[in-house]
Amino acid sequence: VGKIAGAAQKRVVGPDGGPGAVLHHVTMAYDIDADKMLEVLRIGKEKMSDKGTRSAKKRVDPLRRQTGLPRQVVIERMIDSFRKRHGLTTGSVTDAELARAEELVRTKFATPEWTARVP
């Protein structure tokens, strides 16, 4: 069994050290062309030895191969599982939220200062 996902997390402390926020990002592979992945990614020897493996290709084991299920079924089951464990409210992005997001892209997230930033 290989890796089906990668995750990253950023914690932000609120003003005056108060409550902040956590951004959690996950990338999951339903299906993947492992040969193409190796052409595109630069995976250093340190990262591979860190994980105790010799081949990045052998580490990847997408959900399609593990489950044999169609992509839409995998998505529906993940949503159902999340709903049962954590609750779920169906909603949509409001026009005001979309306008604010577009403004943030224009004024912050699409700028070289942001995209070339190294934390």
Phi and psi restraints in degrees (range 20) as a CNS / XPLOR table:
assign (resid 1 and name C) (resid 2 and name N)
       (resid 2 and name CA) (resid 2 and name C) 1.0 -114.1 20.0 2
assign (resid 2 and name N) (resid 2 and name CA)
       (resid 2 and name C) (resid 3 and name N) 1.0 -171.6 20.0 2
assign (resid 2 and name C) (resid 3 and name N)
       (resid 3 and name CA) (resid 3 and name C) 1.0 -76.5 20.0 2
assign (resid 3 and name N) (resid 3 and name CA)
       (resid 3 and name C) (resid 4 and name N) 1.0 133.1 20.0 2
assign (resid 3 and name C) (resid 4 and name N)
       (resid 4 and name CA) (resid 4 and name C) 1.0 -110.0 20.0 2
assign (resid 4 and name N) (resid 4 and name CA)
       (resid 4 and name C) (resid 5 and name N) 1.0 -12.2 20.0 2
assign (resid 4 and name C) (resid 5 and name N)
       (resid 5 and name CA) (resid 5 and name C) 1.0 -153.5 20.0 2
assign (resid 5 and name N) (resid 5 and name CA)
       (resid 5 and name C) (resid 6 and name N) 1.0 161.3 20.0 2
assign (resid 5 and name C) (resid 6 and name N)
       (resid 6 and name CA) (resid 6 and name C) 1.0 -131.5 20.0 2
assign (resid 6 and name N) (resid 6 and name CA)
       (resid 6 and name C) (resid 7 and name N) 1.0 147.2 20.0 2
assign (resid 6 and name C) (resid 7 and name N)
       (resid 7 and name CA) (resid 7 and name C) 1.0 -137.1 20.0 2
assign (resid 7 and name N) (resid 7 and name CA)
       (resid 7 and name C) (resid 8 and name N) 1.0 155.2 20.0 2
assign (resid 7 and name C) (resid 8 and name N)
       (resid 8 and name CA) (resid 8 and name C) 1.0 -144.1 20.0 2
assign (resid 8 and name N) (resid 8 and name CA)
       (resid 8 and name C) (resid 9 and name N) 1.0 154.6 20.0 2
assign (resid 8 and name C) (resid 9 and name N)
       (resid 9 and name CA) (resid 9 and name C) 1.0 -141.3 20.0 2
assign (resid 9 and name N) (resid 9 and name CA)
       (resid 9 and name C) (resid 10 and name N) 1.0 141.6 20.0 2
assign (resid 9 and name C) (resid 10 and name N)
       (resid 10 and name CA) (resid 10 and name C) 1.0 -129.2 20.0 2
assign (resid 10 and name N) (resid 10 and name CA)
       (resid 10 and name C) (resid 11 and name N) 1.0 124.5 20.0 2
assign (resid 10 and name C) (resid 11 and name N)
       (resid 11 and name CA) (resid 11 and name C) 1.0 -105.6 20.0 2
assign (resid 11 and name N) (resid 11 and name CA)
       (resid 11 and name C) (resid 12 and name N) 1.0 134.9 20.0 2
assign (resid 11 and name C) (resid 12 and name N)
       (resid 12 and name CA) (resid 12 and name C) 1.0 -122.5 20.0 2
assign (resid 12 and name N) (resid 12 and name CA)
       (resid 12 and name C) (resid 13 and name N) 1.0 125.0 20.0 2
assign (resid 12 and name C) (resid 13 and name N)
       (resid 13 and name CA) (resid 13 and name C) 1.0 -81.1 20.0 2
assign (resid 13 and name N) (resid 13 and name CA)
       (resid 13 and name C) (resid 14 and name N) 1.0 138.5 20.0 2
assign (resid 13 and name C) (resid 14 and name N)
       (resid 14 and name CA) (resid 14 and name C) 1.0 -74.0 20.0 2
assign (resid 14 and name N) (resid 14 and name CA)
       (resid 14 and name C) (resid 15 and name N) 1.0 177.0 20.0 2
assign (resid 14 and name C) (resid 15 and name N)
       (resid 15 and name CA) (resid 15 and name C) 1.0 -56.4 20.0 2
assign (resid 15 and name N) (resid 15 and name CA)
       (resid 15 and name C) (resid 16 and name N) 1.0 141.0 20.0 2
assign (resid 15 and name C) (resid 16 and name N)
       (resid 16 and name CA) (resid 16 and name C) 1.0 57.4 20.0 2
assign (resid 16 and name N) (resid 16 and name CA)
       (resid 16 and name C) (resid 17 and name N) 1.0 28.9 20.0 2
assign (resid 16 and name C) (resid 17 and name N)
       (resid 17 and name CA) (resid 17 and name C) 1.0 75.4 20.0 2
assign (resid 17 and name N) (resid 17 and name CA)
       (resid 17 and name C) (resid 18 and name N) 1.0 7.3 20.0 2
assign (resid 17 and name C) (resid 18 and name N)
       (resid 18 and name CA) (resid 18 and name C) 1.0 -75.7 20.0 2
assign (resid 18 and name N) (resid 18 and name CA)
       (resid 18 and name C) (resid 19 and name N) 1.0 -171.1 20.0 2
assign (resid 18 and name C) (resid 19 and name N)
       (resid 19 and name CA) (resid 19 and name C) 1.0 -56.2 20.0 2
assign (resid 19 and name N) (resid 19 and name CA)
       (resid 19 and name C) (resid 20 and name N) 1.0 139.8 20.0 2
assign (resid 19 and name C) (resid 20 and name N)
       (resid 20 and name CA) (resid 20 and name C) 1.0 -121.9 20.0 2
assign (resid 20 and name N) (resid 20 and name CA)
       (resid 20 and name C) (resid 21 and name N) 1.0 -130.8 20.0 2
assign (resid 20 and name C) (resid 21 and name N)
       (resid 21 and name CA) (resid 21 and name C) 1.0 -148.8 20.0 2
assign (resid 21 and name N) (resid 21 and name CA)
       (resid 21 and name C) (resid 22 and name N) 1.0 160.7 20.0 2
assign (resid 21 and name C) (resid 22 and name N)
       (resid 22 and name CA) (resid 22 and name C) 1.0 -127.1 20.0 2
assign (resid 22 and name N) (resid 22 and name CA)
       (resid 22 and name C) (resid 23 and name N) 1.0 126.5 20.0 2
assign (resid 22 and name C) (resid 23 and name N)
       (resid 23 and name CA) (resid 23 and name C) 1.0 -105.2 20.0 2
assign (resid 23 and name N) (resid 23 and name CA)
       (resid 23 and name C) (resid 24 and name N) 1.0 120.5 20.0 2
assign (resid 23 and name C) (resid 24 and name N)
       (resid 24 and name CA) (resid 24 and name C) 1.0 -118.3 20.0 2
assign (resid 24 and name N) (resid 24 and name CA)
       (resid 24 and name C) (resid 25 and name N) 1.0 125.2 20.0 2
assign (resid 24 and name C) (resid 25 and name N)
       (resid 25 and name CA) (resid 25 and name C) 1.0 -120.8 20.0 2
assign (resid 25 and name N) (resid 25 and name CA)
       (resid 25 and name C) (resid 26 and name N) 1.0 132.9 20.0 2
assign (resid 25 and name C) (resid 26 and name N)
       (resid 26 and name CA) (resid 26 and name C) 1.0 -131.3 20.0 2
assign (resid 26 and name N) (resid 26 and name CA)
       (resid 26 and name C) (resid 27 and name N) 1.0 136.5 20.0 2
assign (resid 26 and name C) (resid 27 and name N)
       (resid 27 and name CA) (resid 27 and name C) 1.0 -114.4 20.0 2
assign (resid 27 and name N) (resid 27 and name CA)
       (resid 27 and name C) (resid 28 and name N) 1.0 124.4 20.0 2
assign (resid 27 and name C) (resid 28 and name N)
       (resid 28 and name CA) (resid 28 and name C) 1.0 -119.7 20.0 2
assign (resid 28 and name N) (resid 28 and name CA)
       (resid 28 and name C) (resid 29 and name N) 1.0 141.2 20.0 2
assign (resid 28 and name C) (resid 29 and name N)
       (resid 29 and name CA) (resid 29 and name C) 1.0 -99.3 20.0 2
assign (resid 29 and name N) (resid 29 and name CA)
       (resid 29 and name C) (resid 30 and name N) 1.0 118.1 20.0 2
assign (resid 29 and name C) (resid 30 and name N)
       (resid 30 and name CA) (resid 30 and name C) 1.0 -80.9 20.0 2
assign (resid 30 and name N) (resid 30 and name CA)
       (resid 30 and name C) (resid 31 and name N) 1.0 -45.6 20.0 2
assign (resid 30 and name C) (resid 31 and name N)
       (resid 31 and name CA) (resid 31 and name C) 1.0 -148.6 20.0 2
assign (resid 31 and name N) (resid 31 and name CA)
       (resid 31 and name C) (resid 32 and name N) 1.0 152.9 20.0 2
assign (resid 31 and name C) (resid 32 and name N)
       (resid 32 and name CA) (resid 32 and name C) 1.0 -155.7 20.0 2
assign (resid 32 and name N) (resid 32 and name CA)
       (resid 32 and name C) (resid 33 and name N) 1.0 145.4 20.0 2
assign (resid 32 and name C) (resid 33 and name N)
       (resid 33 and name CA) (resid 33 and name C) 1.0 -92.4 20.0 2
assign (resid 33 and name N) (resid 33 and name CA)
       (resid 33 and name C) (resid 34 and name N) 1.0 95.9 20.0 2
assign (resid 33 and name C) (resid 34 and name N)
       (resid 34 and name CA) (resid 34 and name C) 1.0 -62.0 20.0 2
assign (resid 34 and name N) (resid 34 and name CA)
       (resid 34 and name C) (resid 35 and name N) 1.0 -34.6 20.0 2
assign (resid 34 and name C) (resid 35 and name N)
       (resid 35 and name CA) (resid 35 and name C) 1.0 -64.4 20.0 2
assign (resid 35 and name N) (resid 35 and name CA)
       (resid 35 and name C) (resid 36 and name N) 1.0 -43.2 20.0 2
assign (resid 35 and name C) (resid 36 and name N)
       (resid 36 and name CA) (resid 36 and name C) 1.0 -65.9 20.0 2
assign (resid 36 and name N) (resid 36 and name CA)
       (resid 36 and name C) (resid 37 and name N) 1.0 -38.9 20.0 2
assign (resid 36 and name C) (resid 37 and name N)
       (resid 37 and name CA) (resid 37 and name C) 1.0 -56.2 20.0 2
assign (resid 37 and name N) (resid 37 and name CA)
       (resid 37 and name C) (resid 38 and name N) 1.0 -44.0 20.0 2
assign (resid 37 and name C) (resid 38 and name N)
       (resid 38 and name CA) (resid 38 and name C) 1.0 -67.5 20.0 2
assign (resid 38 and name N) (resid 38 and name CA)
       (resid 38 and name C) (resid 39 and name N) 1.0 -30.0 20.0 2
assign (resid 38 and name C) (resid 39 and name N)
       (resid 39 and name CA) (resid 39 and name C) 1.0 -68.4 20.0 2
assign (resid 39 and name N) (resid 39 and name CA)
       (resid 39 and name C) (resid 40 and name N) 1.0 -36.7 20.0 2
assign (resid 39 and name C) (resid 40 and name N)
       (resid 40 and name CA) (resid 40 and name C) 1.0 -86.9 20.0 2
assign (resid 40 and name N) (resid 40 and name CA)
       (resid 40 and name C) (resid 41 and name N) 1.0 -42.5 20.0 2
assign (resid 40 and name C) (resid 41 and name N)
       (resid 41 and name CA) (resid 41 and name C) 1.0 -84.7 20.0 2
assign (resid 41 and name N) (resid 41 and name CA)
       (resid 41 and name C) (resid 42 and name N) 1.0 148.9 20.0 2
assign (resid 41 and name C) (resid 42 and name N)
       (resid 42 and name CA) (resid 42 and name C) 1.0 -106.3 20.0 2
assign (resid 42 and name N) (resid 42 and name CA)
       (resid 42 and name C) (resid 43 and name N) 1.0 102.3 20.0 2
assign (resid 42 and name C) (resid 43 and name N)
       (resid 43 and name CA) (resid 43 and name C) 1.0 -109.0 20.0 2
assign (resid 43 and name N) (resid 43 and name CA)
       (resid 43 and name C) (resid 44 and name N) 1.0 110.3 20.0 2
assign (resid 43 and name C) (resid 44 and name N)
       (resid 44 and name CA) (resid 44 and name C) 1.0 -71.9 20.0 2
assign (resid 44 and name N) (resid 44 and name CA)
       (resid 44 and name C) (resid 45 and name N) 1.0 157.3 20.0 2
assign (resid 44 and name C) (resid 45 and name N)
       (resid 45 and name CA) (resid 45 and name C) 1.0 -60.6 20.0 2
assign (resid 45 and name N) (resid 45 and name CA)
       (resid 45 and name C) (resid 46 and name N) 1.0 -33.6 20.0 2
assign (resid 45 and name C) (resid 46 and name N)
       (resid 46 and name CA) (resid 46 and name C) 1.0 -62.3 20.0 2
assign (resid 46 and name N) (resid 46 and name CA)
       (resid 46 and name C) (resid 47 and name N) 1.0 -42.7 20.0 2
assign (resid 46 and name C) (resid 47 and name N)
       (resid 47 and name CA) (resid 47 and name C) 1.0 -63.7 20.0 2
assign (resid 47 and name N) (resid 47 and name CA)
       (resid 47 and name C) (resid 48 and name N) 1.0 -41.2 20.0 2
assign (resid 47 and name C) (resid 48 and name N)
       (resid 48 and name CA) (resid 48 and name C) 1.0 -67.5 20.0 2
assign (resid 48 and name N) (resid 48 and name CA)
       (resid 48 and name C) (resid 49 and name N) 1.0 -45.1 20.0 2
assign (resid 48 and name C) (resid 49 and name N)
       (resid 49 and name CA) (resid 49 and name C) 1.0 -68.0 20.0 2
assign (resid 49 and name N) (resid 49 and name CA)
       (resid 49 and name C) (resid 50 and name N) 1.0 -31.9 20.0 2
assign (resid 49 and name C) (resid 50 and name N)
       (resid 50 and name CA) (resid 50 and name C) 1.0 -56.7 20.0 2
assign (resid 50 and name N) (resid 50 and name CA)
       (resid 50 and name C) (resid 51 and name N) 1.0 -36.6 20.0 2
assign (resid 50 and name C) (resid 51 and name N)
       (resid 51 and name CA) (resid 51 and name C) 1.0 -92.5 20.0 2
assign (resid 51 and name N) (resid 51 and name CA)
       (resid 51 and name C) (resid 52 and name N) 1.0 -1.1 20.0 2
assign (resid 51 and name C) (resid 52 and name N)
       (resid 52 and name CA) (resid 52 and name C) 1.0 70.7 20.0 2
assign (resid 52 and name N) (resid 52 and name CA)
       (resid 52 and name C) (resid 53 and name N) 1.0 32.7 20.0 2
assign (resid 52 and name C) (resid 53 and name N)
       (resid 53 and name CA) (resid 53 and name C) 1.0 -139.1 20.0 2
assign (resid 53 and name N) (resid 53 and name CA)
       (resid 53 and name C) (resid 54 and name N) 1.0 158.3 20.0 2
assign (resid 53 and name C) (resid 54 and name N)
       (resid 54 and name CA) (resid 54 and name C) 1.0 -99.7 20.0 2
assign (resid 54 and name N) (resid 54 and name CA)
       (resid 54 and name C) (resid 55 and name N) 1.0 -21.8 20.0 2
assign (resid 54 and name C) (resid 55 and name N)
       (resid 55 and name CA) (resid 55 and name C) 1.0 -127.4 20.0 2
assign (resid 55 and name N) (resid 55 and name CA)
       (resid 55 and name C) (resid 56 and name N) 1.0 121.6 20.0 2
assign (resid 55 and name C) (resid 56 and name N)
       (resid 56 and name CA) (resid 56 and name C) 1.0 -65.3 20.0 2
assign (resid 56 and name N) (resid 56 and name CA)
       (resid 56 and name C) (resid 57 and name N) 1.0 -34.7 20.0 2
assign (resid 56 and name C) (resid 57 and name N)
       (resid 57 and name CA) (resid 57 and name C) 1.0 -61.6 20.0 2
assign (resid 57 and name N) (resid 57 and name CA)
       (resid 57 and name C) (resid 58 and name N) 1.0 -39.5 20.0 2
assign (resid 57 and name C) (resid 58 and name N)
       (resid 58 and name CA) (resid 58 and name C) 1.0 -74.3 20.0 2
assign (resid 58 and name N) (resid 58 and name CA)
       (resid 58 and name C) (resid 59 and name N) 1.0 -19.3 20.0 2
assign (resid 58 and name C) (resid 59 and name N)
       (resid 59 and name CA) (resid 59 and name C) 1.0 -75.5 20.0 2
assign (resid 59 and name N) (resid 59 and name CA)
       (resid 59 and name C) (resid 60 and name N) 1.0 -23.9 20.0 2
assign (resid 59 and name C) (resid 60 and name N)
       (resid 60 and name CA) (resid 60 and name C) 1.0 -89.0 20.0 2
assign (resid 60 and name N) (resid 60 and name CA)
       (resid 60 and name C) (resid 61 and name N) 1.0 127.9 20.0 2
assign (resid 60 and name C) (resid 61 and name N)
       (resid 61 and name CA) (resid 61 and name C) 1.0 -142.1 20.0 2
assign (resid 61 and name N) (resid 61 and name CA)
       (resid 61 and name C) (resid 62 and name N) 1.0 86.2 20.0 2
assign (resid 61 and name C) (resid 62 and name N)
       (resid 62 and name CA) (resid 62 and name C) 1.0 -63.6 20.0 2
assign (resid 62 and name N) (resid 62 and name CA)
       (resid 62 and name C) (resid 63 and name N) 1.0 160.0 20.0 2
assign (resid 62 and name C) (resid 63 and name N)
       (resid 63 and name CA) (resid 63 and name C) 1.0 -59.1 20.0 2
assign (resid 63 and name N) (resid 63 and name CA)
       (resid 63 and name C) (resid 64 and name N) 1.0 -35.6 20.0 2
assign (resid 63 and name C) (resid 64 and name N)
       (resid 64 and name CA) (resid 64 and name C) 1.0 -58.5 20.0 2
assign (resid 64 and name N) (resid 64 and name CA)
       (resid 64 and name C) (resid 65 and name N) 1.0 -44.9 20.0 2
assign (resid 64 and name C) (resid 65 and name N)
       (resid 65 and name CA) (resid 65 and name C) 1.0 -70.1 20.0 2
assign (resid 65 and name N) (resid 65 and name CA)
       (resid 65 and name C) (resid 66 and name N) 1.0 -37.8 20.0 2
assign (resid 65 and name C) (resid 66 and name N)
       (resid 66 and name CA) (resid 66 and name C) 1.0 -71.3 20.0 2
assign (resid 66 and name N) (resid 66 and name CA)
       (resid 66 and name C) (resid 67 and name N) 1.0 -36.2 20.0 2
assign (resid 66 and name C) (resid 67 and name N)
       (resid 67 and name CA) (resid 67 and name C) 1.0 -103.4 20.0 2
assign (resid 67 and name N) (resid 67 and name CA)
       (resid 67 and name C) (resid 68 and name N) 1.0 -29.5 20.0 2
assign (resid 67 and name C) (resid 68 and name N)
       (resid 68 and name CA) (resid 68 and name C) 1.0 72.3 20.0 2
assign (resid 68 and name N) (resid 68 and name CA)
       (resid 68 and name C) (resid 69 and name N) 1.0 9.3 20.0 2
assign (resid 68 and name C) (resid 69 and name N)
       (resid 69 and name CA) (resid 69 and name C) 1.0 -95.7 20.0 2
assign (resid 69 and name N) (resid 69 and name CA)
       (resid 69 and name C) (resid 70 and name N) 1.0 151.2 20.0 2
assign (resid 69 and name C) (resid 70 and name N)
       (resid 70 and name CA) (resid 70 and name C) 1.0 -63.1 20.0 2
assign (resid 70 and name N) (resid 70 and name CA)
       (resid 70 and name C) (resid 71 and name N) 1.0 152.2 20.0 2
assign (resid 70 and name C) (resid 71 and name N)
       (resid 71 and name CA) (resid 71 and name C) 1.0 -53.9 20.0 2
assign (resid 71 and name N) (resid 71 and name CA)
       (resid 71 and name C) (resid 72 and name N) 1.0 -46.8 20.0 2
assign (resid 71 and name C) (resid 72 and name N)
       (resid 72 and name CA) (resid 72 and name C) 1.0 -62.0 20.0 2
assign (resid 72 and name N) (resid 72 and name CA)
       (resid 72 and name C) (resid 73 and name N) 1.0 -35.6 20.0 2
assign (resid 72 and name C) (resid 73 and name N)
       (resid 73 and name CA) (resid 73 and name C) 1.0 -66.9 20.0 2
assign (resid 73 and name N) (resid 73 and name CA)
       (resid 73 and name C) (resid 74 and name N) 1.0 -42.0 20.0 2
assign (resid 73 and name C) (resid 74 and name N)
       (resid 74 and name CA) (resid 74 and name C) 1.0 -60.5 20.0 2
assign (resid 74 and name N) (resid 74 and name CA)
       (resid 74 and name C) (resid 75 and name N) 1.0 -44.8 20.0 2
assign (resid 74 and name C) (resid 75 and name N)
       (resid 75 and name CA) (resid 75 and name C) 1.0 -60.8 20.0 2
assign (resid 75 and name N) (resid 75 and name CA)
       (resid 75 and name C) (resid 76 and name N) 1.0 -48.0 20.0 2
assign (resid 75 and name C) (resid 76 and name N)
       (resid 76 and name CA) (resid 76 and name C) 1.0 -61.1 20.0 2
assign (resid 76 and name N) (resid 76 and name CA)
       (resid 76 and name C) (resid 77 and name N) 1.0 -40.8 20.0 2
assign (resid 76 and name C) (resid 77 and name N)
       (resid 77 and name CA) (resid 77 and name C) 1.0 -68.1 20.0 2
assign (resid 77 and name N) (resid 77 and name CA)
       (resid 77 and name C) (resid 78 and name N) 1.0 -36.0 20.0 2
assign (resid 77 and name C) (resid 78 and name N)
       (resid 78 and name CA) (resid 78 and name C) 1.0 -65.0 20.0 2
assign (resid 78 and name N) (resid 78 and name CA)
       (resid 78 and name C) (resid 79 and name N) 1.0 -44.1 20.0 2
assign (resid 78 and name C) (resid 79 and name N)
       (resid 79 and name CA) (resid 79 and name C) 1.0 -62.4 20.0 2
assign (resid 79 and name N) (resid 79 and name CA)
       (resid 79 and name C) (resid 80 and name N) 1.0 -45.5 20.0 2
assign (resid 79 and name C) (resid 80 and name N)
       (resid 80 and name CA) (resid 80 and name C) 1.0 -60.6 20.0 2
assign (resid 80 and name N) (resid 80 and name CA)
       (resid 80 and name C) (resid 81 and name N) 1.0 -42.3 20.0 2
assign (resid 80 and name C) (resid 81 and name N)
       (resid 81 and name CA) (resid 81 and name C) 1.0 -63.3 20.0 2
assign (resid 81 and name N) (resid 81 and name CA)
       (resid 81 and name C) (resid 82 and name N) 1.0 -44.6 20.0 2
assign (resid 81 and name C) (resid 82 and name N)
       (resid 82 and name CA) (resid 82 and name C) 1.0 -62.2 20.0 2
assign (resid 82 and name N) (resid 82 and name CA)
       (resid 82 and name C) (resid 83 and name N) 1.0 -43.3 20.0 2
assign (resid 82 and name C) (resid 83 and name N)
       (resid 83 and name CA) (resid 83 and name C) 1.0 -59.3 20.0 2
assign (resid 83 and name N) (resid 83 and name CA)
       (resid 83 and name C) (resid 84 and name N) 1.0 -45.4 20.0 2
assign (resid 83 and name C) (resid 84 and name N)
       (resid 84 and name CA) (resid 84 and name C) 1.0 -66.1 20.0 2
assign (resid 84 and name N) (resid 84 and name CA)
       (resid 84 and name C) (resid 85 and name N) 1.0 -38.7 20.0 2
assign (resid 84 and name C) (resid 85 and name N)
       (resid 85 and name CA) (resid 85 and name C) 1.0 -81.7 20.0 2
assign (resid 85 and name N) (resid 85 and name CA)
       (resid 85 and name C) (resid 86 and name N) 1.0 -38.6 20.0 2
assign (resid 85 and name C) (resid 86 and name N)
       (resid 86 and name CA) (resid 86 and name C) 1.0 -125.3 20.0 2
assign (resid 86 and name N) (resid 86 and name CA)
       (resid 86 and name C) (resid 87 and name N) 1.0 -5.8 20.0 2
assign (resid 86 and name C) (resid 87 and name N)
       (resid 87 and name CA) (resid 87 and name C) 1.0 83.1 20.0 2
assign (resid 87 and name N) (resid 87 and name CA)
       (resid 87 and name C) (resid 88 and name N) 1.0 158.2 20.0 2
assign (resid 87 and name C) (resid 88 and name N)
       (resid 88 and name CA) (resid 88 and name C) 1.0 -156.8 20.0 2
assign (resid 88 and name N) (resid 88 and name CA)
       (resid 88 and name C) (resid 89 and name N) 1.0 132.5 20.0 2
assign (resid 88 and name C) (resid 89 and name N)
       (resid 89 and name CA) (resid 89 and name C) 1.0 -117.4 20.0 2
assign (resid 89 and name N) (resid 89 and name CA)
       (resid 89 and name C) (resid 90 and name N) 1.0 126.1 20.0 2
assign (resid 89 and name C) (resid 90 and name N)
       (resid 90 and name CA) (resid 90 and name C) 1.0 -83.6 20.0 2
assign (resid 90 and name N) (resid 90 and name CA)
       (resid 90 and name C) (resid 91 and name N) 1.0 135.1 20.0 2
assign (resid 90 and name C) (resid 91 and name N)
       (resid 91 and name CA) (resid 91 and name C) 1.0 -156.7 20.0 2
assign (resid 91 and name N) (resid 91 and name CA)
       (resid 91 and name C) (resid 92 and name N) 1.0 -172.8 20.0 2
assign (resid 91 and name C) (resid 92 and name N)
       (resid 92 and name CA) (resid 92 and name C) 1.0 -145.7 20.0 2
assign (resid 92 and name N) (resid 92 and name CA)
       (resid 92 and name C) (resid 93 and name N) 1.0 164.1 20.0 2
assign (resid 92 and name C) (resid 93 and name N)
       (resid 93 and name CA) (resid 93 and name C) 1.0 -76.8 20.0 2
assign (resid 93 and name N) (resid 93 and name CA)
       (resid 93 and name C) (resid 94 and name N) 1.0 130.1 20.0 2
assign (resid 93 and name C) (resid 94 and name N)
       (resid 94 and name CA) (resid 94 and name C) 1.0 -78.4 20.0 2
assign (resid 94 and name N) (resid 94 and name CA)
       (resid 94 and name C) (resid 95 and name N) 1.0 162.9 20.0 2
assign (resid 94 and name C) (resid 95 and name N)
       (resid 95 and name CA) (resid 95 and name C) 1.0 -60.0 20.0 2
assign (resid 95 and name N) (resid 95 and name CA)
       (resid 95 and name C) (resid 96 and name N) 1.0 -38.4 20.0 2
assign (resid 95 and name C) (resid 96 and name N)
       (resid 96 and name CA) (resid 96 and name C) 1.0 -66.1 20.0 2
assign (resid 96 and name N) (resid 96 and name CA)
       (resid 96 and name C) (resid 97 and name N) 1.0 -42.1 20.0 2
assign (resid 96 and name C) (resid 97 and name N)
       (resid 97 and name CA) (resid 97 and name C) 1.0 -63.8 20.0 2
assign (resid 97 and name N) (resid 97 and name CA)
       (resid 97 and name C) (resid 98 and name N) 1.0 -42.4 20.0 2
assign (resid 97 and name C) (resid 98 and name N)
       (resid 98 and name CA) (resid 98 and name C) 1.0 -64.1 20.0 2
assign (resid 98 and name N) (resid 98 and name CA)
       (resid 98 and name C) (resid 99 and name N) 1.0 -42.9 20.0 2
assign (resid 98 and name C) (resid 99 and name N)
       (resid 99 and name CA) (resid 99 and name C) 1.0 -62.0 20.0 2
assign (resid 99 and name N) (resid 99 and name CA)
       (resid 99 and name C) (resid 100 and name N) 1.0 -42.1 20.0 2
assign (resid 99 and name C) (resid 100 and name N)
       (resid 100 and name CA) (resid 100 and name C) 1.0 -64.7 20.0 2
assign (resid 100 and name N) (resid 100 and name CA)
       (resid 100 and name C) (resid 101 and name N) 1.0 -42.0 20.0 2
assign (resid 100 and name C) (resid 101 and name N)
       (resid 101 and name CA) (resid 101 and name C) 1.0 -62.7 20.0 2
assign (resid 101 and name N) (resid 101 and name CA)
       (resid 101 and name C) (resid 102 and name N) 1.0 -43.4 20.0 2
assign (resid 101 and name C) (resid 102 and name N)
       (resid 102 and name CA) (resid 102 and name C) 1.0 -63.4 20.0 2
assign (resid 102 and name N) (resid 102 and name CA)
       (resid 102 and name C) (resid 103 and name N) 1.0 -38.6 20.0 2
assign (resid 102 and name C) (resid 103 and name N)
       (resid 103 and name CA) (resid 103 and name C) 1.0 -63.5 20.0 2
assign (resid 103 and name N) (resid 103 and name CA)
       (resid 103 and name C) (resid 104 and name N) 1.0 -42.4 20.0 2
assign (resid 103 and name C) (resid 104 and name N)
       (resid 104 and name CA) (resid 104 and name C) 1.0 -64.9 20.0 2
assign (resid 104 and name N) (resid 104 and name CA)
       (resid 104 and name C) (resid 105 and name N) 1.0 -37.1 20.0 2
assign (resid 104 and name C) (resid 105 and name N)
       (resid 105 and name CA) (resid 105 and name C) 1.0 -62.2 20.0 2
assign (resid 105 and name N) (resid 105 and name CA)
       (resid 105 and name C) (resid 106 and name N) 1.0 -49.5 20.0 2
assign (resid 105 and name C) (resid 106 and name N)
       (resid 106 and name CA) (resid 106 and name C) 1.0 -63.5 20.0 2
assign (resid 106 and name N) (resid 106 and name CA)
       (resid 106 and name C) (resid 107 and name N) 1.0 -41.9 20.0 2
assign (resid 106 and name C) (resid 107 and name N)
       (resid 107 and name CA) (resid 107 and name C) 1.0 -95.6 20.0 2
assign (resid 107 and name N) (resid 107 and name CA)
       (resid 107 and name C) (resid 108 and name N) 1.0 -15.9 20.0 2
assign (resid 107 and name C) (resid 108 and name N)
       (resid 108 and name CA) (resid 108 and name C) 1.0 -135.0 20.0 2
assign (resid 108 and name N) (resid 108 and name CA)
       (resid 108 and name C) (resid 109 and name N) 1.0 -63.7 20.0 2
assign (resid 108 and name C) (resid 109 and name N)
       (resid 109 and name CA) (resid 109 and name C) 1.0 -73.5 20.0 2
assign (resid 109 and name N) (resid 109 and name CA)
       (resid 109 and name C) (resid 110 and name N) 1.0 -16.9 20.0 2
assign (resid 109 and name C) (resid 110 and name N)
       (resid 110 and name CA) (resid 110 and name C) 1.0 -99.8 20.0 2
assign (resid 110 and name N) (resid 110 and name CA)
       (resid 110 and name C) (resid 111 and name N) 1.0 5.4 20.0 2
assign (resid 110 and name C) (resid 111 and name N)
       (resid 111 and name CA) (resid 111 and name C) 1.0 -85.7 20.0 2
assign (resid 111 and name N) (resid 111 and name CA)
       (resid 111 and name C) (resid 112 and name N) 1.0 150.9 20.0 2
assign (resid 111 and name C) (resid 112 and name N)
       (resid 112 and name CA) (resid 112 and name C) 1.0 -59.2 20.0 2
assign (resid 112 and name N) (resid 112 and name CA)
       (resid 112 and name C) (resid 113 and name N) 1.0 -32.0 20.0 2
assign (resid 112 and name C) (resid 113 and name N)
       (resid 113 and name CA) (resid 113 and name C) 1.0 -61.3 20.0 2
assign (resid 113 and name N) (resid 113 and name CA)
       (resid 113 and name C) (resid 114 and name N) 1.0 -33.6 20.0 2
assign (resid 113 and name C) (resid 114 and name N)
       (resid 114 and name CA) (resid 114 and name C) 1.0 -86.5 20.0 2
assign (resid 114 and name N) (resid 114 and name CA)
       (resid 114 and name C) (resid 115 and name N) 1.0 -48.9 20.0 2
assign (resid 114 and name C) (resid 115 and name N)
       (resid 115 and name CA) (resid 115 and name C) 1.0 -70.7 20.0 2
assign (resid 115 and name N) (resid 115 and name CA)
       (resid 115 and name C) (resid 116 and name N) 1.0 -24.9 20.0 2
assign (resid 115 and name C) (resid 116 and name N)
       (resid 116 and name CA) (resid 116 and name C) 1.0 -100.4 20.0 2
assign (resid 116 and name N) (resid 116 and name CA)
       (resid 116 and name C) (resid 117 and name N) 1.0 6.2 20.0 2
assign (resid 116 and name C) (resid 117 and name N)
       (resid 117 and name CA) (resid 117 and name C) 1.0 -68.4 20.0 2
assign (resid 117 and name N) (resid 117 and name CA)
       (resid 117 and name C) (resid 118 and name N) 1.0 134.5 20.0 2
assign (resid 117 and name C) (resid 118 and name N)
       (resid 118 and name CA) (resid 118 and name C) 1.0 -116.8 20.0 2
assign (resid 118 and name N) (resid 118 and name CA)
       (resid 118 and name C) (resid 119 and name N) 1.0 110.9 20.0 2
